[in-house]
Amino acid sequence: MRISVISLLSGVLASLLFAGTATAGVLEQNGPVPAAGKSPETNNPVYHSGKFEIKACEEQPINPDDLDAARVYLEFVLDCLNTSWQDQLTKARIPFSKPKFVTTSRAGVPTGCGKFPKGAQAVYCPYNKKITFLLDPGILSQATELFLFEVLAHEYGHHVQQLSGIMNAVGNRKYKNEKATLAAIRKIELQAECFSGAFIGSVWQALGRRESDFTYVAQAAYDTASHGKSKNIAFWLRRGFDAETPDVCNTFSAPAAKVS
C-alpha cells in the first residue's frame, strides 16, 4: 500500500503520525516555490537567505514549576522568533505570517490536526498554522534550562517549512512503504532542528547563557524512528547553531547517514 505523510509534525519528544492523503487545502497559503523542475525541498529560497541579522532576544525570568511564568516566557520567545523569521523570509521573498500559539497542561486537547498526541511536548498544525505547547511537570521542572526555548524554536521551524512550501511538498508526495515515509519525516524533523539551532545561534550572545546550556539540550536527544538518531539530531542542531543561517539546513540533499 502506498501512503503519504499526514501534516501533523510534532516536537522533539514525540513520534510522528502518518496515514491517508495529505490535505491540499494548505497549498494556497504557501510561499513561492522554485522554478519548474526544481524541488521546493532541495532548492528553496530559504536556503539562500543568508545569516540572521537580528541578534536581540531577551529571556524573561522563570523558575521551575511555575506554569504562568512559563507561558509568559514562551510568549516572549515567540516574539523573538516572529521578528527574526519575518526578516529572514522577507530576504528570501517568501510571504510571512505569524503562527497561532496556545499552551495546554494536558494532552488530548484539539490542535486543528486532531487531538494533542500523548508523548508529544509540542505540535504544529499546518492547517491552522498553530503551535500547541504542552506545559507538563517534566518540562516545567527544568524551566531554567534551554528546553522551553529550543522546543518552541523547533516547532517554529515547522511553520517556516509550511510558509516556504517545504512541508506541503513532502506531505503531498506518495511513499511506497513505511520505511520511505519515515525517511521523509526524519528529514522534516531534522531540518526543524537545524532551523531551531540557526535561530538560537543568532541570538545566543543576547541570551547571556553558558555554552553548556546548549550542549545539555543537544545531548538530551535520543533515537527515534521519526526524528532520527540522537547523534544526527545533535548534528543538525549544532550545524544550524554554528552557522546562524538556514542556508545549511537542506536535509533533503544530505547524505543518508546524516538523516538516519
Number of C-alpha atoms within 10 A of each C-alpha: 6 13 19 23 27 21 26 21 28 28 28 27 16 18 18 23 15 19 13 10 16 21 15 11 10 18 16 8 17 19 20 16 18 16 10 7 6 11 16 23 24 16 17 23 20 25 16 15 18 16 15 20 14 15 16 14 21 15 15 13 10 18 14 16 18 14 20 10 17 23 17 15 19 21 17 17 19 21 13 21 21 17 14 20 22 18 17 23 20 13 16 18 15 21 15 20 15 18 19 14 15 14 16 16 12 13 18 12 14 11 21 17 17 11 11 23 20 12 14 18 24 27 28 30 23 25 18 13 22 21 25 25 27 22 24 15 14 12 17 21 15 14 22 17 19 17 20 22 19 23 23 26 27 28 30 28 28 30 28 26 26 24 26 28 25 25 25 25 17 25 23 18 15 15 19 12 12 16 11 14 23 22 19 21 28 24 26 26 27 31 28 32 34 32 32 31 32 30 28 27 24 23 21 21 13 14 14 10 12 10 9 9 13 21 14 13 16 23 12 12 18 16 13 16 14 23 30 22 20 16 17 21 29 21 19 28 29 22 21 26 24 15 20 25 27 27 19 20 27 21 22 22 12 12 9 11 8 16 26 21
